[in-house]
């Protein structure tokens, strides 16, 4: 896995270097912006059914990105996006699920869940279209991007406590995977000056990492698949500031 991570970082660095080397030699605008906001999980990623490995139990978290590109004219740009996000694991929903599922067989057991976060990070490239609402000042923009995403799953520790009885344990170890990703976004851009601008974006992100060798340690007889696909879809709403490089 370390080799995959190094290959990912090296590929991103090479692409960015080639992009800026080429773009700076052209006559259009080279731009870069940074944004931050919220990452809202959707569908399977936010589901809370522990019987289904594809239920992500993901809660709303944080999103951040670096967007850079070459603007051929005021209507069309070549864009790159470094995108990342963190989503908390909904341990409260899991505690409720365990209590409900075991209400008849283990009515005196109290459940405690500890977990880490979901994490996403990767690089995508594509095109951005801009439509001026106020000439040289205010624009509505849409972008379509594709690339790859590195995802790590949360560690999950479950303890079932009951007086006079051995604690019931479930431990699901962290895993990671690299997968293809798609991003479709729409936003607003306000040019404060020739060099500086503000942005507000809403992006739909989709990726499907395939996790392998996901180890589950338990004395409770819980069976979990060692390999599964996690369908991840989020809406990332970010605000930020940008700068025209050349």
PyMOL commands that set and color helices and strands:
alter all, ss='L'
color gray80, all
select helices_A, chain A and resi 2-23+43-46+91-101
alter helices_A, ss='H'
color red, helices_A
select strands_A, chain A and resi 29-41+61-71+76-87+110-115+118-134+138-152+156-162+165-172+176-191+196-211+216-218+228-244
alter strands_A, ss='S'
color yellow, strands_A
deselect
rebuild
show_as cartoon
